[in-house]
Amino acid sequence: MNRKKIAVGILVTAAALLIGWFYVHRPSQDRERVRERLLGRLPSDSTSVVYLDLNELRGSAFLARILAWAPKPTAEEEYEKFVQATGFDYERDLDRVGISVSGAPQNPRTMAIAEGRFDQKKIATNSAHFGTLETANGKTIFAVTLSNPARTVYFAFLGKDQVAICNDASCFFEPSGKTAGADQWREHFLRMAGTPLFCVMRQDSALLSDLSHGAGGWKSPQLAGLLGQLQWISIGAKPDGDQLRVVAEGESSNETTIRQLNDMLGGLLILAQAGLDDPKASKQLAPDLREAYRSLLKTAEVQKQDRGTTQSVRLILEIAPQLLESARGALAADPPAPNRR
């Protein structure tokens, strides 16, 4: 009898553990399936893809602290009219979005797949007077003319909670199908599992080209040359409490490129630390900003990884709100530039 009671107790405990594991892991698995479905609809010839899980980011303590002091952008008049007519507000109703950039840098094609809560009837009524198109399978495409700058955007509902938006109507008339390019993108998306904000760029991406040519004002011919040889670059950000974990990864099949990039990034971290320890830095930087930079460098890590046919270098950083707040304070403390006549 005692043995039966013990056996029943073990079975009940095991069942409870299995049920608990299922409910703990199910939301994460559902989230990954939803993300994969969304990203799988983006063009396989994309050169850059950006993904944001706004639903997850809204609950971030890091984001809440940043938004508390960040200036709120002024809404455009067209958007305010759209909100009044349709009831849709991206700050409240948009859950996640994937953005694809493809085509030549001189004439890029941008497509977004957005998921959230849409009142399709109100949105269709508000947009129908601009004009509509129709695909061969009967899907309605809305063409909306916007100003500032003057442009036409096209969108179509893909389901009750999903809409596709593009600056080129051809996005909706291309045949779908699995390609080698799609497999490569899916592999890189899977590496970013659990990351609510990321950007993935191929070698022919205009964004990667800007990085390798020194966008933002920095100049380093050697680093620019190495970035230009990378086949893929991925940058992901994930809130962790009141901090933001950022991972940047460069990938190439050229072992020499990866080794040199690994050595250069490691050397740059050492130089940055030495610069903060220099007595001149204490005079040029505010104490709180200097300590924030020091804390950032303590978390910085460079890793080299072997992925079989390719190799990669990772740069990992932990960004605390104190760094952004200190930088904001330093900018506010700078006196305005004197007028020169």
RORO-942655 format. One record per atom (N, C-alpha, C, O): x, y, z negated. Coordinates in steps of 0.1 Angstrom, whole numbers, plus 2048, in hexadecimal, padded with zeros to 3 digits. Atoms other than C-alpha are relative to their C-alpha. Layout:
<pts>
XYZ;...
</pts>
This chain:
<pts>
8087F4800;800800800;80980D800;806816808;7F77F4800;81C8187F7;80780280D;80980D811;7F97FF7F3;82E810817;7F780680A;7FB80E813;80A7FA7F6;80E81882B;7FF80F7FE;7FF817807;8017F2803;80B839819;80C808805;80B81380A;7F47FA7FC;82F841820;80180180F;80580C814;8008007F1;82C838845;7F680A805;7F981280E;80A7F67FC;80C84D848;80580E7FD;804817806;7FA7F3803;81E86A837;80A80480A;80B81080E;7F67FD7F6;83B86884F;7FA80480D;7FE80D813;8077FD7F3;82486786D;7F980E800;7FA816809;8077F3802;810885860;80B80C801;808816807;7F67F6801;830899859;80680280E;80880D813;7FB7FF7F2;83E89087C;7F7807809;7FB810811;80A7F97F7;81E89B88D;80080F7FD;7FF817806;8007F1803;81E8BC87A;80C807805;80B81280A;7F47FA7FB;8428C2884;7FF80280F;80380C814;8027FF7F1;83A8BB8A9;7F780B803;7FA81380D;80A7F57FD;81C8D28A8;80680D7FE;804817805;7F97F3803;8308ED897;80A80480B;80B80F80F;7F67FD7F5;84C8EA8B1;7F980480D;7FE80E813;8077FC7F4;8338EC8CD;7FB80E800;7FD815809;8057F2800;82390C8C1;80B80A7FF;80A816803;7F57F7801;84591C8B9;80680280E;80A80D812;7F97FF7F3;8539148DC;7F780380C;7FC808816;8097FE7F4;8349178F2;80080F805;801811811;8007F27FB;83493E8F3;80C803809;80B809813;7F47FE7F8;85893E8FF;8007F980D;8047FF818;8018077F4;852924919;7F680680A;7F8807816;8097FA7F8;833935925;80580D806;803811812;7FA7F37FB;846956928;8097FE80B;80A805815;7F68037F5;86194693D;7F87FC80D;7FD7FF818;8078047F5;847936954;7FA80C807;7FA80E813;8067F47FA;835958959;80B808807;80980D812;7F57F87FA;857969960;8047F980D;806800817;7FB8077F4;86194E979;7F680280B;7F9803817;80B7FE7F6;83F95198B;80180E806;800810812;8007F27FB;84397798E;80D802809;80C807814;7F47FE7F9;868977999;8007F780D;8067FB817;8018087F4;86095B9B2;7F980680B;7FA801817;8077F97F6;84A9729C5;80880B807;804811811;7F87F67FA;86698B9CD;8077FB80C;80A7EF80D;7F98047F4;87798A9EF;80D7F97FD;8157FD7F5;7F4808801;8939709F2;80C807806;818804803;7F57F97FA;8A8989A06;80380D7F8;8098167FD;7FC7F5809;8AA9A19E9;80F8027FE;8167F87FE;7F27FD803;8CB9B29E2;8018037F1;80C8027EC;8007FD80E;8C29BE9BF;7F27FD7FA;7E87FF801;80D803807;8A79B39A6;8018057F2;80B8037EB;8017FB80D;89D9C5986;7F37FA7F9;7E97F9800;80B806807;8869B496C;7FE8067F2;8088087EB;8037FB80D;8759C394E;7F47F97FA;7E97F8800;80C806808;85F9B1934;7FC80A7F6;80180B7EB;8047F5808;84E9CF926;7F87FC7F4;7F98027E9;80780580B;8389BA910;8097FC7F5;8057FE7E9;7F680480A;8569AD8FE;80880C7FA;80B80D7EE;7F87F4804;8699CE8FD;7F88097F7;7FE8107EF;8087F7809;84C9E08ED;8017FD7F1;8008057E9;7FF80480E;8519CC8CD;80E8017FB;8117FC7F0;7F27FF805;8769D48CB;80280C7F7;7FE8177F9;7FD7F6809;8829E78AD;80A80A806;809816803;7F67F77F9;89F9F58C2;7F980A808;7FC816808;8077F77F7;888A038DC;7F780A7F8;7F68167FC;8087F7808;871A118C1;80880C7FB;8038177FB;7F87F5805;88DA258B2;80580980B;805815808;7FC7F77F5;899A328D3;7F5809805;7F7815807;80B7F97FC;877A3C8DE;7FB80B7F6;7F58157FA;8047F680A;872A4F8BE;80680D802;8008177FF;7F97F37FE;88BA698C7;80280480F;80680F812;7FE7FD7F2;88DA668ED;7F4809805;7E9808801;80A7F77FA;87AA82900;7F67F8809;7FA7F0811;80A8077F8;859A7690F;7FF80780E;7FD81380E;8017FA7F3;859A7B935;7F2805803;7E88007FE;80D7FA7FC;83EA91943;7F97F880C;8007F6816;8078087F6;824A7E957;7FC80980C;7F881480A;8047F87F4;81EA8997B;7F1801801;7EA7F87FC;80F7FD7FF;7FCA97984;7F97F4807;7EE7F0804;80680B7F9;7F6A7A99D;7FE7F47F7;7F47ED7F8;80280C809;7FCA60982;7F58027F6;7EE7F97F3;80A7FD80A;7E6A72969;7F27FE806;7E97F97FF;80C8027F9;7CAA72983;7FD7F1801;7F17EC800;80180E7FF;7D0A4D989;7FB7F97F3;7F37F17F4;80380680D;7CEA44964;7F18047FD;7EA7FB7F8;80E7FC803;7ADA58961;7F67F8808;7EB7F4804;8098067F7;79EA4797F;7FF7F17FE;7F57EA800;7FF80F801;7A9A23978;8017FA7F2;7FE7EF7F0;7FF80580E;7AFA21953;80E7F97FE;8107F47F2;7F3808801;7D2A1195A;80B80A7FB;80D814801;7F57F8805;7EFA1F946;80C7F67FE;80B7EC7F6;7F580A801;811A0D94A;8057FE7F2;80A7F47EF;7FA80180D;81CA15927;7F87F67F7;7FD7F07EE;808809807;7FFA0091A;7FC7F3807;7FC7E9801;80680B7F8;7F39E9936;80A7F8808;8067ED80D;7F68087F8;8139DE948;8087F77F7;80E7FC7ED;7F980A808;8229BE93A;80E7FD805;8187FD7FD;7F38037FB;83F9B6951;80080480F;7F6804816;7FE7FC7F2;84D9C0973;80D7FC805;8177FC7FE;7F48047F9;8669B398C;80280980C;7F880B813;7FD7F67F5;8769CC9A5;80B7FA809;8167F7804;7F68057F7;8889C19C4;80480B80A;7FB81380E;7FB7F77F6;89E9D69DB;8077F880B;80F7EF808;7FA8077F5;8A79CA9FD;80280980C;7FE81580C;7FE7F87F4;8B19D6A20;80C8097FF;8148087F5;7F47F87FF;8CB9EFA2A;7FF80C7F6;7F48107F3;8007F580A;8D6A0AA10;7F980D806;7F48157FE;8067F47FA;8CBA25A29;7F1800800;7EA80A800;80E802800;8A8A17A2A;7FB7F47F8;7F77EA7FD;80380B809;8A2A01A0C;7F17FD7FF;7E8806801;80E804802;8829EDA07;7FF7FC7F2;8067F37ED;80180380E;8769EC9E4;7F27FA7FD;7E87FF802;80C807803;85C9D49D7;7FF7FD7F2;8097F97EC;80180380F;84E9CF9B4;7F47F77FF;7E97F8805;80B808804;8389B49A6;7FE8037F1;8068017E8;8037FC80D;8269C0987;7F57F77FA;7EC7F3801;80A808807;8129AD96D;7FB8087F4;80280F7ED;8077F880B;7F99BC954;7F17FF801;7EC7F5806;80F800800;7D59C594F;7FC80B80A;7FE817808;8047F77F6;7C69D596E;7F17FF802;7EB7F4803;80E7FF7FC;7A29E0975;80080180F;80180C815;7FE8007F1;7A49D599A;7F5808807;7F880F811;80B7F97F9;7829E49A3;80380F7FF;80181580A;7FD7F2801;78BA06996;80C805808;80C80F80F;7F47FC7F9;7AEA069A5;7FD7FF80F;801808817;8038017F2;7A09FA9C7;7F880C804;7FA81180F;8097F47FC;785A159C7;80880D801;806815809;7F87F3800;79FA309BE;80980080C;80D80B810;7F68017F6;7B7A249D9;7FA7FF80E;801801818;8058047F2;7A0A1A9F6;7FF80C809;80080A815;8027F47F7;79BA3EA03;80D804807;80D80B810;7F37FE7F9;7C0A3FA0C;8027F880C;8087FC816;7FF8097F4;7BDA22A24;8047F27FB;80A7F07F1;7FD80E803;7C09FCA24;8047F980D;8017FD818;7FC8097F5;7CF9E1A39;7FB7F27FC;7F77F07F1;80580E803;7C79BCA3B;80A7F6806;80D7F7812;7F780A7FB;7DE99EA3E;7F87F5807;7EC7F5808;80780A7F8;7D7980A53;7F87F67F8;7EE7F17FC;808809809;7CA96CA35;7F68087F8;7F08037EF;80B7F8806;7B2988A2C;8038087F3;7FA80D7ED;7FD7F980C;7C5998A0F;80080F803;80681380E;8017F17FE;7BE9BEA0C;80D8067FA;8118047EF;7F57F8804;7DC9D5A0B;7FC80F800;7F7814809;8047F2802;7D79F89FE;80D809803;8188067FF;7F67F77FC;7ECA14A0D;7FD80E7F9;7F38147FD;8027F4808;7F0A329F5;80A80A803;816808803;7F77F57FD;7FFA539FF;8038087F3;7FA80D7EC;7FC7F880C;813A659E3;80980C804;80E80C80F;7F87F47FE;825A869E0;80B8007F6;80B7F87EC;7F57FE80A;845A919CE;8087F37FD;8077EE7F1;7FF7FB7F2;855A839E3;7F47F9808;7EE7F0803;80B8057F8;83CA7D9FF;8047F1805;80F7EF80B;7FE80E7FC;839A57A06;7F37F87FF;7E97FD7FA;80C809800;821A3BA0B;8057F27F9;80F7ED7FD;7FD80D807;821A1C9F4;7F47F7803;7E97FB805;80A80A7FD;80E9FC9FB;7FF7F67F4;8097F27EE;80280A80B;7FF9E49E1;7F57F7803;7EC7FA80B;80B80A7FE;7EA9C59E0;8007F77F3;80A7F57ED;80280980C;7DC9B09C3;8037F2804;7FE7EC80E;7FD80E7FE;7EB98E9C0;7F87F67F7;7F87EA7F9;80880780A;7D49839A4;7FA80A7F7;7FC8167F8;8077F7809;7C0991988;8098087F7;8068137F2;7F67F9808;7DF99B975;80D803807;817807800;7F37FE7F9;7F99A0990;7FD80880D;7F4806814;8017F77F4;7FF9BA9AB;80D801806;8178027FF;7F37FE7F8;81A9BE9C6;7FF80E806;7F581280B;7FF7F27FB;8269E19CF;80C801809;8177FB805;7F57FF7F7;83D9EA9EC;80080D808;7F581280A;8007F47F8;849A089FF;8007FD80F;802806817;8008047F2;8479F4A20;7F57F5801;7F57EB7FA;80B80A7FE;8279E2A2C;8047F3804;7FD7E9802;7FB80D7FC;83C9C7A3B;8027F67F5;8037EA7F8;7FE80980C;8419B9A18;7F57F57FF;7F77EA7FB;80C808802;81E9AAA1A;7FD7F780C;7F47EF80C;8038087F4;82099AA3D;80B7F6803;80B7EF80D;7F58097FE;840986A39;7FC7F27FB;7F67F17F1;80380D805;83D960A37;8077FC7F4;8138007F2;7F980580C;844950A16;8057F2802;8017EB80A;7F980D7FE;85A932A12;80C7FF7F8;81380A7F5;7F4802808;8769239FE;80C801809;80D7FA813;7F47FE7F9;89892EA0A;80C7FE7F7;80B7FD7EB;7F3801808;8BD92A9FF;80180C7F8;80680B7EC;7FF7F4808;8BC94E9F4;7F77FF7F4;7FB8047E9;80980180B;89E9479DE;8067F77F5;8057FA7E9;7FA80980A;8B192A9CD;80B8087F8;80D8067EC;7F57F9806;8CF9419C6;7FA80A7F6;7FF80C7EB;8067F6809;8B895C9B7;7FB7F97F3;7FC7FD7E8;80680880C;8A69429A1;80B7FC7F7;8097FC7EA;7F5804809;8C7935994;80580B7F7;80780A7EB;7FC7F4808;8D1958989;7F58057F6;7F980A7EB;80B7FC809;8AF95F97A;8007F77F4;7FD7FB7E9;80080A80B;8B193F965;80B8037F6;8098017EA;7F57FC80A;8D294B956;7FB80B7F7;80180D7EC;8057F4808;8BF96A949;7F47FC7F8;7ED8057F3;80C805808;8A4955937;8018067F2;80B8067EC;8017F980D;899967918;80480E7FF;8048147F5;7FC7F2800;8A6988923;7F5809806;7F1807811;80C7F87FB;88A9A2926;80380B809;7FA811810;7FC7F67F7;89E9BB93A;80D7FC807;8177FA800;7F48037F9;8B79B3955;80080580F;7F5808814;7FE7FC7F2;8C59BC977;80A7F6806;8157F4801;7F78097F9;8D59A4990;80280580E;7F9809815;7FC7FA7F4;8E89B09AE;8097F7808;8127F0803;7F78087F7;8F799E9CC;80B809806;80B815804;7F47F97FB;9179A89DE;7FC80B80A;80281680B;8057F67F6;9039BB9F9;7F780A7FA;7F0811802;8097F6806;8F09CF9E0;80680E800;8128107FE;7FC7F2800;8F19F59E2;8048047F2;80D80C7F0;7FD7FD80E;8F29F69BC;80E7FB7FD;8168027F6;7F3805802;9119E09BB;80A808808;81680A803;7F77F77F8;9219F59D6;80280D7F9;80E8127F9;7FE7F4808;91BA149C1;8097FE7F4;8128067F1;7F880380B;92BA039A3;80F7FF804;8188057FE;7F28027FC;94A9F99B7;80680D806;81380E807;7FB7F37FB;94DA1D9C5;80180B7F5;8038167F8;7FE7F780B;94DA2D9A3;7F48097FE;7F68157FB;80C7F8803;929A3999F;8008047F1;8047FD7E8;8007FB80D;925A4E980;80B8097FC;80C80E7F1;7F57F7802;945A61983;80D7FA7FC;8188007FD;7F3806804;95FA48977;8077FB80C;8027F9817;7F78037F5;97CA4098D;80A7F57FC;8127F87F3;7F680B803;990A1F98C;8017F880D;7F97EF80E;7FF8077F4;99CA139AE;8017F17FE;7FB7E9806;7FE80F802;9A79F19A0;7F37F97FC;7EF7EF801;80D806804;9869EB98E;7F680080B;7EE7F680D;80A7FF7F5;9729F79AC;8037F580A;7FA7EF80F;7FD80B7F7;9859DE9C2;7FC7F37FB;7F77EB803;80480D805;97E9C19AB;7F17FF800;7EB7F4803;80E8007FF;9599CA9A8;7FB7FE80E;7F17F7810;8048017F2;9579CC9CE;8017F1805;7FB7EE80F;7FE80E7FC;9629A79D0;7F77F77F9;7F67EB7FD;809808807;94899A9B9;7F47FC809;7EF804810;80B8057F8;92C9859C8;7F28037F9;7E8806800;80C7FC808;91398C9AC;8048077F4;80E8057EE;7FF7FA80D;90F9A398F;7F38007F9;7E88037FF;80D801808;8F599E973;8028087F3;80D8077ED;7FF7F880C;8EE9B6957;7F37FE7F8;7E88007FE;80C803808;8D69AC93B;8008077F3;80B8097ED;8027FA80D;8C99BD91C;7F57FA7F8;7EA7F77FD;80A806808;8B79AD8FF;8018067F2;80B8067EB;8007FB80E;8AC9BE8DE;8027F57F6;7FD7EA7F7;7FE80980B;8B89AD8BF;7FF8087F3;80980D7EE;8027F780C;8A99BE8A0;80080E805;7F981280E;7FF7F27FC;8B39E28A2;80C802809;81080E80B;7F57FE7F7;8CF9DB8BA;7FD7FB80E;7F27F480F;8038057F3;8D19D48DF;80D7F9805;8187FE806;7F58087FB;8E79B88ED;80080180F;7F67FE816;7FE7FE7F2;8F49BF90F;80B7F7805;8167F6800;7F78097FA;9059A5925;80180380F;7F7803816;7FD7FE7F1;9159AE947;8097F5805;8137F27FE;7F980B7FA;92299295D;80380280E;7FA805816;7FC7FF7F2;93699397D;8047F2805;80B7EB7FD;7FE80E7FC;938973992;80680080E;803808817;7FA8017F3;94E9699AF;8067F2801;8097EB7F8;7FA80D7FD;95C9499C0;80F802800;8177F8802;7F17FE800;97F95A9C0;8058007F2;80280A7EA;7FB80180E;99194F9A1;80A80C7FC;80A8107F1;7F77F5802;9AB96B9A5;7F980C7FC;7FD8137F3;8087F4803;9919869A5;7FA7FF7F1;7FB8097EA;80580180D;981978985;80B8017F5;8098077EB;7F57FF80A;9A2974973;80580F7FE;8078137F3;7FC7F2801;9AC99897B;7F68097FA;7F98117F2;80B7F8807;98A9A6971;8007FD7F1;7FE8067E9;80080380E;98C993950;80B8077F9;80980C7EE;7F47F9806;9AF9A1949;7FD80F7FF;8018157F5;8037F2800;9A49C4952;7F68047F6;7F980E7EF;80A7FC80A;9859C593D;8067FE7F2;8038077E9;7F980180D;9999B791F;80980B7FD;80A8107F2;7F77F4802;9B39D2924;7F980D7FE;7FE8157F6;8087F4802;9999ED927;7FB8017F1;7FA80C7EC;80480080E;98B9E3905;80B8047F6;80980B7ED;7F57FC809;9AD9E58F5;80480E801;8068157F7;7FD7F27FE;9B4A07905;7F58097F9;7F98137F3;80B7F9806;992A138F9;8018017F1;7FF80B7EA;7FE80180F;999A088D5;80C8097FC;80B8107F2;7F57F8803;9BBA188D6;7FD80F801;8028187FA;8047F27FE;9ACA398E3;7F88057F4;7FA8107F0;8077FC80C;994A3A8C5;8088027F4;80680A7EB;7F67FF80C;9B1A358AD;80980B802;81080F7F8;7F77F47FE;9C4A528BC;7FB80C7F8;7EF80F7F8;8047F4808;9C4A718A6;7F880A808;7F0811802;8077F67F7;9B8A868C3;7F17FD801;7E8806802;80E8047FF;998A728C4;7F78057F5;7EC8087F6;8087FC80C;98EA7C8A1;7FD80F801;7F38147FB;8037F27FD;98FAA18AD;7F680280B;7EF80B80B;8087FF7F5;97DA9B8CD;7F27FA7FF;7E97FE805;80D807802;961A848C1;7FB8037F1;8038047E8;8067FE80D;949A8A8A4;8027F37F8;8027E87FE;7FD80C808;950A71887;7F67F5802;7F97E9804;80A80A7FE;92EA5F88B;8017FA80E;7FE7EE80F;8008067F2;932A5B8B1;80D7F8801;80C7ED807;7F4808800;956A4F8AC;7FE7F27FA;8037E87FF;80280D807;94BA34893;7F67F8808;7F77EB808;8098087F8;92EA2A8AA;8077FA80C;8047EE80F;7F88067F5;946A258C7;8097F47FA;80B7EA800;7F780A806;95DA118AF;7F87F37FD;7FC7E87FF;80980B802;9409FB8A5;7FC7F880D;7FC7EC80D;8038067F3;9379F58C9;80C7F7805;80A7EC80A;7F48077FB;95B9EA8D2;8027F37F7;8077EA7FC;7FE80C808;95B9D28B4;7F77F5805;7FB7E9803;80980B7FB;93E9BF8C4;8037FC80E;7FE7F2812;7FD8037F2;94C9C08E7;8087F3801;8117F07F9;7FA80C7FD;95799F8F5;8017FD80F;7F77FF816;7FE8047F2;965993917;8017F1800;80A7EB7F9;7FF80F7FF;95F96F921;8017FC80F;7FC803817;7FE8067F3;96A95B93F;7F97F3801;7FA7EB7F8;80780D7FF;95393F94B;8017FA80E;803800818;7FF8097F4;956923964;7F27FB804;7EC7F47FC;80E8047FC;93591D977;8017F580C;7F77F4813;7FF80A7F5;94290298F;80680680C;81280780E;7FC7FA7F4;9439119B1;80580F7FF;80B814807;7FC7F2803;9479349A2;8058027F2;8037F97EA;7FC7FC80D;956945984;7FB80E7FD;7F7815806;8067F3804;94A963970;8078057F4;80E7FE7ED;7FB7F880B;95597D957;7F48077F9;7EC80D800;80B7FA808;93D98893B;80680B7F7;8108097F1;7FE7F580A;93E9A9928;7F48017F7;7E98047FC;80B80080A;9299A7908;80180C7F7;80C80E7F1;8007F5809;9209C68F4;7F38007F7;7E97FC7FC;80C7FF809;9099CC8D6;7FF80F7FD;8078167F7;8037F1801;8FA9F08D8;7F78027F4;7EC7FD7F4;8087FC80B;8ED9FE8B7;7FA80D803;7FF81580A;8067F37FE;8D5A1B8B6;80880C7FB;807817801;7F77F5805;8EFA2F8A3;80980580B;80C81180B;7F87FB7F5;904A318C3;7F8809808;7FD81480C;8087F77F8;8E8A408D7;7FC80C7F9;7FC8177FF;8047F4808;8DDA578BB;80C8097FE;80B8157FE;7F47F8801;901A628B6;80380880D;80781380D;7FD7F97F3;906A698DB;7F680B803;7F9815808;80A7F67FE;8E5A7C8DC;80380C7F7;8028177FC;7FC7F5809;8F0A918BE;80C808805;80C814804;7F57F97FB;911A988CE;7FD80980C;80281480E;8057F87F5;900AA48EE;7F880C7FC;7FA817801;8087F5804;8E8ABA8DB;80980B7F9;8068167F9;7F77F7807;906AC98C7;80980880A;80F812806;7F77F97F6;919AD38E7;7FA80E803;7EE80F806;8057F27FD;916AF98EC;7FE80180F;8057FB817;8027FE7F2;908B0490D;80C807807;81380F801;7F57FA7F9;921B0D928;7FE80F802;7F3813805;8017F27FF;929B32929;7FE80480F;8037FE818;8027FB7F2;91DB46947;80C807805;8128107FE;7F47FA7FB;939B5095D;7FC80980D;7F5804815;8037F77F5;937B6D975;80D804808;80C80B811;
</pts>
